[in-house]
Amino acid sequence: MERFLHVGRITLIVGGLLLALGSGLQAATSGGDPFSVQVTSSAFAVSAALRLAGAVAMIIGLTALYLPAADRAGRFGLVAYFLVVANLVMQAGWMWADLFITRAFAANAPGVLDGTADDGVMGVGFMIAWLLNTTFILFGIALLRSRTYPRGVGIAVIIMGAITLLPMPFDGPVYEVIIGSMAALAGILAVRSASRPAADRSMEELPA
């Protein structure tokens, strides 16, 4: 179990960095072109692959965060964990489609990608996927309540969800850069906490 937890925390760091790197690449190379044009570039394919790998790694990493906190987090933590995993599975699905399907749409139905041929259902799907990112807030609160990690871990996870509720003057990929960066930070803080002497950790976990 300890081996999985250690590797899982490192996987969270790597996953967050991959997501941030892939999303940053997408934001830097979009050039304001329609989405149907962006998806035909090699840079977009690399970006989608990085983002997909990052999302999958984050599922493993957040599981490693949850397990030591599971008993203390209680039912609230269990529900929050299930919701976060469901969210990341959905996000990974979008990223898989970006990598393997969007080029075919760009060639045969560019309006679907650009939003000019949206029948409403696709827009609802995107909205649901975007709002599900707020489940990170619940998971972060559960980690804070469990007192298993330094507060910075829970706060970083909360920011991952809260950022999606804030109107910002930039596109979606930049939001993912922030989400990935906060995931990596949570992983780093968790690794540092685990490497500290048990006595120090026990003092940190005492109720305030």
Buried (B, 14 or more C-beta within 10 A) or exposed (E): EEEEBBEBBBBBBBBBBBBBBBBBBBBEBBEEEBBBBBBBBEBBBBBBBBBBBBBBBBBBBBBBBBBBBBEBBEEBBEBBBEBBBEBBEBBBBBBBEBBEEBBEBBEEEBEBBBEEEBEEEEEEEBEEBBEBBBBBBBBBBBBBBBBBBBEBBBBBBBBBBBBBEEEEEEEBBBBBBBBBBBBBBBBBBBBBBBEEEEEEBEEBBEEE
